[in-house]
């Protein structure tokens, strides 16, 4: 899917993604600081990714990633706009492309944010409490399986 305006392009073509840009940008965030290149590449392979590009130079300046089953559930994550391009409505435009995508628009969609609630509320997200198991903390049954077998 490609959506464009006069100066920018949003594309879900994974071949266009600039992994070096993503590594730099994600590691500058509070939520992905320290994420390795290998983990970033693996997450891209298993997600619906939206790259935001300057049409004039084809430079990637934004990103959003969606983990989805394409029918009932989606998790929006890693939404970012390069600091040099903020304040131009690009985050809003990127999110409008994300929520309009056929694999996302009819799903129950969730995300987590510490500081951008107002942005996401514009797209129908509501504040809610949830549960999570951080990546670096294995589930107790994985640490000490009762049967000795984890399937």
TORDOVEX-508850 format. One line per field, with one value per residue: residue number from 0; residue in one letter; z, x, y of N, C-alpha, C in turn. Coordinates in Angstrom, 3 decimals, padded with zeros to 6 digits. Layout:
<rs>
vopa	NUM / ... $
lokol	a / ... $
n_Z	Z / ... $
n_X	X / ... $
n_Y	Y / ... $
ca_Z	Z / ... $
ca_X	X / ... $
ca_Y	Y / ... $
c_Z	Z / ... $
c_X	X / ... $
c_Y	Y / ... $
</rs>
This chain:
<rs>
vopa	0 / 1 / 2 / 3 / 4 / 5 / 6 / 7 / 8 / 9 / 10 / 11 / 12 / 13 / 14 / 15 / 16 / 17 / 18 / 19 / 20 / 21 / 22 / 23 / 24 / 25 / 26 / 27 / 28 / 29 / 30 / 31 / 32 / 33 / 34 / 35 / 36 / 37 / 38 / 39 / 40 / 41 / 42 / 43 / 44 / 45 / 46 / 47 / 48 / 49 / 50 / 51 / 52 / 53 / 54 / 55 / 56 / 57 / 58 / 59 / 60 / 61 / 62 / 63 / 64 / 65 / 66 / 67 / 68 / 69 / 70 / 71 / 72 / 73 / 74 / 75 / 76 / 77 / 78 / 79 / 80 / 81 / 82 / 83 / 84 / 85 / 86 / 87 / 88 / 89 / 90 / 91 / 92 / 93 / 94 / 95 / 96 / 97 / 98 / 99 / 100 / 101 / 102 / 103 / 104 / 105 / 106 / 107 / 108 / 109 / 110 / 111 / 112 / 113 / 114 / 115 / 116 / 117 / 118 / 119 / 120 / 121 / 122 / 123 / 124 / 125 / 126 / 127 / 128 / 129 / 130 / 131 / 132 / 133 / 134 / 135 / 136 / 137 / 138 / 139 / 140 / 141 / 142 / 143 / 144 / 145 / 146 / 147 / 148 / 149 / 150 $
lokol	x / x / x / x / x / x / x / x / x / x / x / x / x / x / x / x / x / x / x / x / x / x / x / x / x / x / x / x / x / x / x / x / x / x / x / x / x / x / x / x / x / x / x / x / x / x / x / x / x / x / x / x / x / x / x / x / x / x / x / x / x / x / x / x / x / x / x / x / x / x / x / x / x / x / x / x / x / x / x / x / x / x / x / x / x / x / x / x / x / x / x / x / x / x / x / x / x / x / x / x / x / x / x / x / x / x / x / x / x / x / x / x / x / x / x / x / x / x / x / x / x / x / x / x / x / x / x / x / x / x / x / x / x / x / x / x / x / x / x / x / x / x / x / x / x / x / x / x / x / x / x $
n_Z	000.000 / -000.904 / -000.044 / -000.851 / -000.509 / -001.400 / -000.746 / 000.653 / 001.258 / 002.288 / 002.813 / 002.735 / 001.844 / 002.602 / 001.566 / 001.171 / 003.602 / 005.759 / 007.525 / 009.048 / 009.721 / 011.242 / 013.384 / 014.605 / 015.228 / 016.769 / 018.936 / 020.140 / 021.506 / 024.419 / 024.719 / 023.205 / 023.590 / 023.395 / 021.964 / 019.864 / 016.563 / 015.335 / 016.633 / 015.882 / 013.070 / 012.980 / 014.139 / 012.202 / 010.060 / 010.881 / 011.023 / 010.040 / 008.437 / 008.284 / 006.427 / 006.351 / 004.002 / 002.489 / -000.545 / -002.406 / -001.879 / -001.150 / 001.399 / 004.479 / 007.049 / 009.002 / 010.868 / 011.580 / 013.228 / 013.016 / 014.698 / 013.880 / 013.475 / 011.332 / 011.289 / 013.799 / 015.824 / 016.566 / 017.261 / 017.668 / 017.295 / 017.956 / 016.776 / 015.165 / 014.347 / 012.648 / 014.408 / 013.048 / 011.366 / 012.709 / 013.898 / 011.655 / 011.151 / 010.363 / 011.941 / 012.595 / 010.046 / 009.343 / 011.302 / 010.511 / 008.118 / 009.067 / 010.697 / 008.746 / 007.111 / 005.494 / 006.962 / 009.534 / 010.140 / 010.858 / 013.172 / 016.728 / 018.235 / 019.859 / 021.776 / 023.344 / 025.251 / 026.719 / 026.556 / 024.465 / 024.421 / 023.600 / 020.815 / 019.904 / 020.815 / 019.005 / 016.980 / 017.815 / 019.916 / 023.330 / 026.718 / 028.822 / 031.244 / 031.419 / 031.162 / 031.183 / 030.178 / 030.578 / 028.198 / 029.174 / 031.377 / 032.095 / 031.904 / 034.828 / 034.514 / 032.349 / 033.415 / 035.358 / 034.406 / 035.126 / 034.033 / 032.804 / 030.120 / 027.671 / 025.550 $
n_X	000.844 / 000.672 / 000.550 / 000.300 / 001.158 / 001.688 / 004.442 / 005.350 / 005.488 / 003.808 / 004.505 / 003.985 / 005.795 / 008.216 / 010.781 / 011.636 / 012.358 / 014.659 / 016.936 / 019.135 / 018.415 / 016.140 / 017.264 / 018.897 / 016.897 / 014.966 / 016.540 / 016.896 / 014.603 / 012.410 / 011.156 / 012.440 / 015.128 / 018.329 / 017.572 / 018.535 / 020.032 / 019.508 / 017.155 / 015.442 / 015.391 / 014.213 / 011.722 / 010.637 / 010.380 / 008.229 / 006.001 / 003.527 / 004.667 / 004.991 / 006.500 / 007.587 / 008.365 / 010.378 / 009.437 / 011.015 / 013.687 / 013.638 / 014.273 / 013.919 / 011.794 / 010.020 / 008.098 / 006.006 / 004.845 / 002.946 / 001.620 / -000.301 / -003.181 / -004.673 / -007.401 / -008.835 / -007.313 / -004.890 / -001.713 / -000.312 / 002.825 / 006.111 / 005.944 / 007.170 / 008.591 / 011.123 / 013.056 / 013.709 / 011.594 / 009.269 / 006.198 / 004.787 / 002.467 / 002.872 / 002.975 / 000.303 / -000.762 / 000.564 / -000.498 / -003.179 / -003.016 / -002.211 / -004.422 / -006.365 / -005.637 / -006.423 / -005.801 / -005.862 / -007.993 / -010.475 / -009.970 / -009.669 / -007.702 / -004.668 / -002.294 / 000.663 / 001.629 / 003.560 / 003.456 / 001.881 / -000.912 / -003.013 / -002.631 / -003.176 / -005.781 / -007.254 / -007.635 / -009.382 / -008.461 / -008.587 / -007.846 / -006.730 / -006.466 / -004.131 / -002.500 / 000.867 / 003.699 / 006.924 / 009.559 / 012.049 / 011.497 / 010.824 / 007.873 / 006.517 / 005.792 / 007.358 / 009.868 / 009.899 / 008.641 / 005.904 / 005.520 / 007.882 / 008.002 / 007.598 / 005.250 $
n_Y	-001.171 / 002.129 / 005.515 / 008.854 / 012.344 / 015.773 / 016.090 / 013.838 / 010.269 / 007.363 / 004.042 / 000.511 / -001.262 / -003.491 / -003.594 / -001.035 / 000.004 / 001.634 / 000.260 / 001.079 / 003.739 / 003.105 / 001.653 / 003.644 / 005.561 / 004.148 / 003.358 / 005.761 / 006.240 / 006.079 / 003.637 / 001.678 / 001.739 / 000.410 / -001.810 / -004.395 / -004.554 / -007.004 / -007.863 / -005.792 / -006.161 / -008.729 / -008.177 / -006.520 / -008.298 / -009.842 / -008.256 / -005.793 / -003.118 / 000.410 / 002.759 / 006.121 / 008.530 / 011.113 / 012.389 / 013.730 / 013.021 / 010.367 / 009.682 / 008.033 / 009.062 / 008.478 / 006.018 / 003.224 / 000.329 / -002.644 / -005.334 / -007.996 / -010.169 / -009.783 / -009.961 / -009.947 / -008.688 / -006.158 / -004.712 / -001.681 / -000.246 / 001.197 / 003.750 / 006.544 / 009.734 / 011.390 / 013.760 / 016.154 / 016.547 / 016.854 / 018.384 / 018.979 / 017.684 / 015.103 / 012.776 / 012.482 / 012.056 / 009.686 / 007.936 / 008.018 / 006.646 / 004.147 / 003.267 / 003.105 / 001.053 / -002.038 / -004.397 / -003.568 / -001.838 / -003.066 / -004.402 / -005.049 / -002.801 / -002.095 / -000.159 / 001.125 / 003.942 / 006.520 / 009.224 / 010.294 / 010.312 / 012.026 / 012.267 / 009.620 / 009.227 / 010.696 / 008.916 / 007.028 / 005.475 / 004.461 / 005.218 / 002.656 / 000.028 / -002.563 / -005.747 / -006.966 / -008.863 / -008.338 / -008.551 / -009.376 / -010.886 / -014.052 / -016.098 / -017.644 / -020.400 / -021.067 / -020.904 / -022.854 / -025.432 / -027.568 / -030.102 / -030.546 / -030.206 / -027.810 / -026.611 $
ca_Z	000.000 / -000.942 / 000.042 / -000.952 / -000.631 / -002.264 / -000.416 / 001.416 / 000.859 / 003.271 / 002.088 / 003.519 / 001.166 / 003.527 / 000.870 / 001.222 / 004.957 / 006.018 / 008.824 / 009.811 / 010.277 / 012.278 / 014.555 / 015.253 / 015.737 / 017.850 / 020.095 / 020.748 / 022.189 / 025.762 / 024.708 / 022.460 / 023.819 / 023.599 / 021.105 / 018.917 / 015.140 / 015.030 / 017.110 / 015.018 / 011.786 / 013.184 / 014.363 / 010.897 / 009.246 / 011.363 / 011.269 / 008.964 / 008.707 / 007.531 / 006.340 / 005.884 / 003.210 / 001.711 / -001.956 / -003.149 / -001.660 / -000.763 / 002.748 / 005.459 / 008.153 / 009.981 / 010.923 / 012.504 / 013.058 / 013.517 / 014.850 / 013.697 / 012.833 / 010.163 / 011.349 / 015.062 / 016.770 / 016.118 / 018.244 / 016.993 / 018.107 / 017.323 / 015.968 / 015.352 / 013.292 / 012.844 / 015.079 / 012.104 / 010.565 / 013.600 / 013.880 / 010.323 / 011.025 / 009.744 / 012.837 / 012.412 / 008.733 / 009.423 / 012.059 / 009.713 / 007.169 / 009.822 / 011.107 / 007.546 / 006.371 / 005.580 / 007.968 / 010.857 / 010.384 / 011.454 / 014.327 / 018.008 / 018.147 / 021.104 / 021.748 / 024.614 / 025.151 / 027.966 / 026.397 / 023.258 / 024.513 / 022.792 / 019.405 / 019.606 / 021.066 / 017.762 / 016.076 / 018.448 / 021.040 / 024.652 / 027.808 / 029.505 / 032.022 / 030.837 / 031.758 / 030.259 / 030.659 / 029.891 / 027.420 / 029.926 / 032.535 / 031.622 / 032.667 / 035.807 / 033.987 / 031.450 / 034.228 / 036.117 / 033.905 / 035.979 / 033.335 / 032.204 / 028.683 / 027.296 / 024.133 $
ca_X	000.000 / 001.359 / -000.302 / 001.194 / 000.665 / 002.583 / 005.865 / 005.685 / 004.923 / 003.736 / 004.535 / 004.113 / 006.759 / 009.343 / 012.065 / 012.008 / 012.750 / 016.058 / 017.175 / 020.068 / 017.583 / 015.284 / 018.099 / 019.227 / 015.696 / 014.372 / 017.423 / 016.783 / 013.301 / 012.354 / 010.611 / 013.247 / 016.551 / 019.076 / 017.088 / 019.601 / 019.705 / 018.932 / 015.771 / 014.702 / 015.170 / 013.253 / 010.398 / 010.169 / 009.977 / 006.982 / 005.034 / 003.107 / 005.436 / 004.673 / 007.594 / 007.244 / 009.517 / 010.346 / 009.395 / 012.102 / 014.978 / 013.357 / 014.803 / 012.925 / 011.727 / 009.042 / 007.877 / 005.048 / 004.837 / 001.722 / 001.579 / -001.733 / -003.654 / -005.363 / -008.842 / -009.460 / -006.485 / -003.647 / -000.947 / 000.457 / 004.014 / 007.284 / 005.559 / 008.144 / 008.884 / 012.432 / 012.926 / 013.807 / 010.374 / 008.106 / 005.467 / 004.197 / 001.293 / 003.233 / 002.565 / -001.143 / -000.993 / 001.014 / -001.493 / -004.405 / -002.735 / -002.182 / -005.758 / -007.185 / -005.157 / -007.392 / -005.428 / -005.935 / -009.195 / -011.584 / -009.489 / -009.490 / -006.317 / -004.107 / -000.939 / 001.109 / 002.338 / 003.779 / 003.350 / 001.173 / -002.306 / -003.862 / -002.504 / -003.848 / -007.214 / -007.858 / -007.866 / -010.304 / -007.873 / -009.020 / -006.956 / -007.213 / -005.471 / -003.888 / -001.431 / 001.939 / 004.846 / 008.089 / 010.371 / 013.197 / 011.033 / 010.090 / 006.699 / 006.912 / 005.683 / 008.479 / 011.062 / 009.786 / 007.477 / 005.502 / 005.660 / 009.203 / 007.873 / 006.887 / 004.842 $
ca_Y	000.000 / 003.412 / 006.696 / 010.006 / 013.712 / 016.551 / 015.978 / 012.641 / 008.984 / 006.287 / 002.774 / -000.719 / -002.123 / -003.679 / -003.412 / 000.381 / 000.402 / 001.945 / -000.368 / 001.928 / 004.808 / 002.532 / 001.345 / 004.924 / 006.222 / 003.361 / 003.385 / 007.089 / 006.322 / 005.499 / 002.282 / 000.701 / 001.998 / -000.822 / -002.906 / -004.735 / -004.585 / -008.319 / -007.868 / -004.869 / -006.831 / -009.820 / -007.593 / -006.034 / -009.460 / -010.443 / -007.181 / -004.897 / -001.900 / 001.615 / 003.709 / 007.466 / 008.965 / 012.350 / 011.996 / 014.368 / 012.345 / 008.982 / 009.500 / 007.621 / 010.013 / 008.030 / 004.574 / 002.620 / -001.121 / -003.250 / -006.787 / -008.253 / -011.397 / -009.232 / -010.203 / -009.596 / -007.958 / -005.531 / -003.949 / -000.642 / 000.038 / 001.800 / 004.913 / 007.621 / 010.716 / 012.011 / 015.062 / 017.271 / 016.645 / 016.943 / 019.653 / 019.189 / 016.829 / 013.822 / 011.696 / 012.329 / 011.454 / 008.300 / 007.168 / 007.867 / 005.559 / 002.887 / 002.820 / 002.885 / -000.118 / -003.136 / -005.394 / -002.950 / -001.027 / -003.813 / -005.159 / -004.382 / -002.363 / -001.578 / 000.389 / 001.659 / 005.215 / 007.246 / 010.676 / 010.754 / 009.890 / 012.913 / 011.886 / 008.349 / 009.363 / 011.208 / 007.780 / 006.100 / 004.732 / 004.897 / 004.826 / 001.463 / -000.703 / -003.872 / -006.533 / -007.269 / -009.622 / -007.788 / -009.467 / -009.876 / -011.644 / -015.236 / -016.505 / -018.658 / -021.760 / -021.300 / -021.064 / -024.100 / -026.165 / -028.684 / -031.375 / -030.655 / -029.972 / -026.590 / -026.724 $
c_Z	000.000 / -000.905 / -000.022 / -000.924 / -001.446 / -002.007 / 000.199 / 000.891 / 002.068 / 002.482 / 003.064 / 002.841 / 002.064 / 002.868 / 000.920 / 002.568 / 005.072 / 007.433 / 009.669 / 010.464 / 011.429 / 013.536 / 015.323 / 015.945 / 016.903 / 019.099 / 020.779 / 021.510 / 023.582 / 025.733 / 024.018 / 022.617 / 024.120 / 022.773 / 020.030 / 017.475 / 014.776 / 015.448 / 016.247 / 013.673 / 011.909 / 013.379 / 013.060 / 010.052 / 009.621 / 011.644 / 009.963 / 009.273 / 007.745 / 007.575 / 005.808 / 005.246 / 002.616 / 000.248 / -002.727 / -003.055 / -001.380 / 000.623 / 003.680 / 006.642 / 009.215 / 009.855 / 011.879 / 012.186 / 013.694 / 013.543 / 014.816 / 013.140 / 011.604 / 010.184 / 012.642 / 015.940 / 016.091 / 017.263 / 017.469 / 017.892 / 017.270 / 016.397 / 016.244 / 014.105 / 013.633 / 013.404 / 014.118 / 011.318 / 011.421 / 013.475 / 012.541 / 010.094 / 010.463 / 010.624 / 012.718 / 011.090 / 008.733 / 010.175 / 011.285 / 008.665 / 007.867 / 010.114 / 009.919 / 006.783 / 006.554 / 006.634 / 009.392 / 011.150 / 011.044 / 012.653 / 015.607 / 018.069 / 019.465 / 020.832 / 023.152 / 024.375 / 026.533 / 027.803 / 025.198 / 023.254 / 023.611 / 021.319 / 019.106 / 019.869 / 019.839 / 016.813 / 016.744 / 019.588 / 022.353 / 025.686 / 028.515 / 030.319 / 031.391 / 031.602 / 030.715 / 030.959 / 029.906 / 029.284 / 028.222 / 031.195 / 032.053 / 032.504 / 033.629 / 035.280 / 032.965 / 032.242 / 034.930 / 035.628 / 034.770 / 035.312 / 032.774 / 030.703 / 028.470 / 025.839 / 023.597 $
c_X	000.893 / 000.316 / 000.635 / 000.432 / 001.703 / 004.060 / 006.299 / 004.953 / 004.916 / 003.638 / 004.650 / 005.065 / 007.987 / 010.706 / 012.542 / 012.585 / 014.258 / 016.373 / 018.150 / 019.314 / 016.742 / 016.075 / 018.452 / 018.002 / 015.077 / 015.239 / 017.449 / 015.463 / 013.388 / 011.919 / 011.509 / 014.744 / 017.255 / 018.597 / 018.139 / 019.104 / 019.028 / 017.463 / 014.917 / 014.405 / 014.145 / 011.845 / 009.801 / 009.648 / 008.604 / 005.896 / 004.634 / 003.745 / 005.050 / 005.890 / 007.068 / 008.492 / 009.288 / 010.387 / 010.598 / 013.415 / 014.843 / 013.926 / 013.676 / 012.979 / 010.713 / 008.782 / 006.736 / 005.016 / 003.577 / 001.892 / 000.097 / -002.001 / -004.494 / -006.879 / -009.476 / -008.645 / -005.276 / -003.030 / -000.081 / 001.636 / 005.087 / 006.938 / 006.557 / 008.246 / 010.235 / 012.243 / 012.936 / 012.522 / 009.110 / 007.461 / 004.828 / 002.955 / 001.597 / 002.876 / 001.081 / -001.446 / -000.576 / -000.003 / -002.795 / -004.226 / -002.753 / -003.595 / -006.686 / -006.775 / -006.132 / -007.064 / -005.568 / -007.330 / -010.344 / -011.160 / -009.662 / -008.015 / -005.875 / -002.749 / -000.602 / 001.834 / 002.486 / 003.390 / 002.545 / -000.297 / -003.222 / -003.810 / -003.341 / -005.348 / -007.942 / -008.246 / -008.666 / -009.721 / -008.345 / -008.019 / -007.559 / -006.083 / -005.319 / -002.791 / -000.366 / 002.997 / 006.049 / 008.953 / 011.497 / 012.802 / 010.233 / 008.884 / 007.110 / 006.829 / 006.765 / 009.759 / 011.075 / 008.579 / 007.186 / 005.756 / 007.065 / 009.199 / 007.072 / 006.523 / 004.404 $
c_Y	001.240 / 004.525 / 007.887 / 011.312 / 014.470 / 016.265 / 014.654 / 011.417 / 008.064 / 004.994 / 001.616 / -001.708 / -002.299 / -003.487 / -001.967 / 000.796 / 000.579 / 001.453 / 000.460 / 003.091 / 004.280 / 002.205 / 002.618 / 005.516 / 005.459 / 003.398 / 004.751 / 007.252 / 005.730 / 004.043 / 001.254 / 000.932 / 000.668 / -002.005 / -003.164 / -004.694 / -005.905 / -008.380 / -006.941 / -005.532 / -007.949 / -009.263 / -007.068 / -007.194 / -009.999 / -009.414 / -006.500 / -003.549 / -000.790 / 002.521 / 005.025 / 008.056 / 010.350 / 011.940 / 012.526 / 013.585 / 010.854 / 008.653 / 009.074 / 008.574 / 009.601 / 006.544 / 004.267 / 001.134 / -001.664 / -004.765 / -007.150 / -009.646 / -011.068 / -009.415 / -009.693 / -008.664 / -007.337 / -004.748 / -002.970 / -000.280 / 000.734 / 002.961 / 006.034 / 008.484 / 011.319 / 013.424 / 016.241 / 017.496 / 016.707 / 018.314 / 019.964 / 018.327 / 015.453 / 012.629 / 011.416 / 011.647 / 009.981 / 007.450 / 007.016 / 006.774 / 004.207 / 002.415 / 002.577 / 001.632 / -001.279 / -004.192 / -004.870 / -002.401 / -001.782 / -004.647 / -004.350 / -004.055 / -001.750 / -000.953 / 000.844 / 002.974 / 005.818 / 008.709 / 011.158 / 010.335 / 010.723 / 012.583 / 010.652 / 008.407 / 009.916 / 010.075 / 006.680 / 005.287 / 005.338 / 004.418 / 003.616 / 000.850 / -002.072 / -004.581 / -006.767 / -008.098 / -009.097 / -008.884 / -010.096 / -010.633 / -012.843 / -015.529 / -017.615 / -020.080 / -022.079 / -021.532 / -022.412 / -024.897 / -027.396 / -030.025 / -031.587 / -030.397 / -028.696 / -026.707 / -025.415 $
</rs>
